[in-house]
Amino acid sequence: MKKIAGLLVAVLVILSIYNDMDKGTLPAAKNTRIESNDKKVEKEILPFFEHTVKPGDTVISVLDSYSKSPFEVPVAKAVEDFKKLNDGIDPQKIKFGHTYKFPDYSKGD
């Protein structure tokens, strides 16, 4: 009798493990995709100007030459804003002859 009870318990455990692995016991979360519009909003809010890079230009030199007042924005913020406007392009890898979007900090004043 003990052998039959042990066998029934083992079958019950195996079936419950199989059911848990196959279908799960918790309600499945719906795989809804939530897209963040933060990048789109930041791109729209962040004013910019386009500039075709010349040999020797850097992001900071372009921003400094475009600005009418001394460049007062932290370099880290300028680099981050440049990356946002240009789909993550590294500012150190800009190529002359190409046109990029540069953040325009003069419009915020």
C-alpha positions, 0 to 999 in steps of 0.5 A: 500500500505504501508503494502505491501511495508513493507511486501516486505522489510521484506521478502527481509531482511529475504531472504538476512539474510538467504542467508548471513548465508547459503552461505555467501556473501564474497568469501570463503577462501580456507582452505589450510593447511600451515605447517611450517618446522621450527621445522624440520629445527631446529632439523636438524640444532641443533646438539645433542648427545644421553645420557641414563639418570642415577639416579640423572642426570639433563639436566644441569648436563648432558650438563655440564659433556659432555662439554669440557669447562665450560657450558656457554649457558643460562639455558633457551636456554638449556631447550628450545633446549632440549624440541625441540629435545625431542618433548616437554618433560619437562626437570624436568620430565626426567626418568632414564634409558631412552635415550634422545637427548641433545643439543651439544653446543661443535660443534658450537664453 
